[in-house]
Amino acid sequence: MSLLDVRNLEVTYAGGARAVRGVNLSVDAGQKLGIAGESGCGKSTLALALLRLLPAGTKVSGEILLNGEDVLTMKWGQVRAVRWAGASIVFQGAMHSLNAVHRIGDQIAEPILLHKKATPAGAKKKVAELLEHVGLPAARADAYPHELSGGQRQRVMIAMALACDPGLIIADEPTTALDVMIQAQILRLIEQLVSDQDLGLIMISHDLAVLSDTCDRLAVMYAGRVVEEGPASEVYENAQHPYGKALSAAFPRIGDPASRFAPRGLPGDPPDPSALPTGCTFHPRCPVALDSCITEDPELRAAATDRRAACVHVGGATDPDDAAGAEARSTTA
Ligand SMILES: Nc1ncnc2c1ncn2[C@@H]1O[C@H](COP(=O)(O)OP(=O)(O)OP(=O)(O)O)[C@@H](O)[C@H]1O
């Protein structure tokens, strides 16, 4: 049994935006899954859905099996316990997530007192251990958030996420607000904690390079769907889906000066999730779209060993007559 098994997850916001569509994914203990995609592709919605943190009125269907139990059908009391002890989220921008008027030790202690039913002395001891675990002196428990640097605050957020010993950490752009040096330190810290404690990790980022460096597997999302999935370094180095290729080409590579000076962006924007294009939702931006892509939306299918992509061009499914149409379009574009 996987630590987390998400099956056919669909999320539609009250206004009709289909932010997550038919997502399947799984994470085992000790496994690090990266979720990549441009802004608006549904990554944060997916993270929030996993712990039922979406606004009231949002329609969610499918299954979210955490340790075999479906989070979507749990009673609220159980969901609240699962949020700390089963899986917890580290958000970007720790300053906004921490309460400015409380000492950080008290903030970390709160879930321990509430969900672990610890005594005040037991919670204090655990807070000291957690701070040391994330590389902060235990005495920093007495500090207020504004007395810490951005990197230290993000370490506090990680300590807080670990407070009730969850099996899964969901890190949503955990280093986006930090400078490059601190970003690297925080990423190494997360990696180390995950491997020391055999945790599962879902790391969300628009930055494919960061994800390929940190994670074992990578899922690329576009318009609410996973369009490509496989071992992280392979997806980054040799994406199969045209969107994965474009996303990967947008990042300069070490040792490849050409890519450094000419990273290729992808023209256009992801579609409005309340008015999605027909067929493959990527077809309006796709440089190799076929006529059939306007009407057909391919399922994820085997692209190579242990890799899958949702594109008519993978798995030998391309119709040669249709390919002529694509060629004509790309030469006139
Ligand atoms: N509360 C909401 N109500 C309606 N639509 C929403 C809501 N939150 C997000 N959306 C829409 O759902 C889509 C997916 O948003 P989401 O924030 O999940 O994407 P993302 O990939 O995480 O982007 P970013 O990296 O910018 O956070 C977007 O089109 C967004 O406008």
PDBQT file of the ligand as one rigid body, heavy atoms in Angstrom, charges set to zero:
ROOT
HETATM    1  N1  LIG A 401     -10.538  30.035  -4.961  1.00  0.00    +0.000 N 
HETATM    2  C1  LIG A 401     -10.566  29.955  -6.298  1.00  0.00    +0.000 A 
HETATM    3  N2  LIG A 401     -11.697  30.189  -6.970  1.00  0.00    +0.000 NA
HETATM    4  C2  LIG A 401     -11.753  30.090  -8.327  1.00  0.00    +0.000 A 
HETATM    5  N3  LIG A 401     -10.691  29.765  -9.105  1.00  0.00    +0.000 NA
HETATM    6  C3  LIG A 401      -9.524  29.532  -8.475  1.00  0.00    +0.000 A 
HETATM    7  C4  LIG A 401      -9.387  29.618  -7.053  1.00  0.00    +0.000 A 
HETATM    8  N4  LIG A 401      -8.091  29.339  -6.726  1.00  0.00    +0.000 NA
HETATM    9  C5  LIG A 401      -7.466  29.078  -7.888  1.00  0.00    +0.000 A 
HETATM   10  N5  LIG A 401      -8.315  29.202  -8.937  1.00  0.00    +0.000 N 
HETATM   11  C6  LIG A 401      -7.999  28.991 -10.353  1.00  0.00    +0.000 C 
HETATM   12  O1  LIG A 401      -7.615  27.633 -10.531  1.00  0.00    +0.000 OA
HETATM   13  C7  LIG A 401      -6.545  27.545 -11.457  1.00  0.00    +0.000 C 
HETATM   14  C8  LIG A 401      -5.391  26.797 -10.823  1.00  0.00    +0.000 C 
HETATM   15  O2  LIG A 401      -4.837  27.634  -9.798  1.00  0.00    +0.000 OA
HETATM   16  P1  LIG A 401      -3.649  27.124  -8.859  1.00  0.00    +0.000 P 
HETATM   17  O3  LIG A 401      -3.356  28.207  -7.885  1.00  0.00    +0.000 OA
HETATM   18  O4  LIG A 401      -3.996  25.783  -8.338  1.00  0.00    +0.000 OA
HETATM   19  O5  LIG A 401      -2.471  26.984  -9.906  1.00  0.00    +0.000 OA
HETATM   20  P2  LIG A 401      -0.904  26.878  -9.639  1.00  0.00    +0.000 P 
HETATM   21  O6  LIG A 401      -0.376  25.988 -10.701  1.00  0.00    +0.000 OA
HETATM   22  O7  LIG A 401      -0.654  26.493  -8.235  1.00  0.00    +0.000 OA
HETATM   23  O8  LIG A 401      -0.423  28.362  -9.895  1.00  0.00    +0.000 OA
HETATM   24  P3  LIG A 401       0.576  29.247  -8.988  1.00  0.00    +0.000 P 
HETATM   25  O9  LIG A 401       1.922  28.644  -9.177  1.00  0.00    +0.000 OA
HETATM   26  O10 LIG A 401       0.431  30.609  -9.567  1.00  0.00    +0.000 OA
HETATM   27  O11 LIG A 401       0.051  29.146  -7.574  1.00  0.00    +0.000 OA
HETATM   28  C9  LIG A 401      -6.198  28.975 -11.865  1.00  0.00    +0.000 C 
HETATM   29  O12 LIG A 401      -6.800  29.270 -13.097  1.00  0.00    +0.000 OA
HETATM   30  C10 LIG A 401      -6.787  29.816 -10.763  1.00  0.00    +0.000 C 
HETATM   31  O13 LIG A 401      -7.185  31.085 -11.252  1.00  0.00    +0.000 OA
ENDROOT
TORSDOF 0
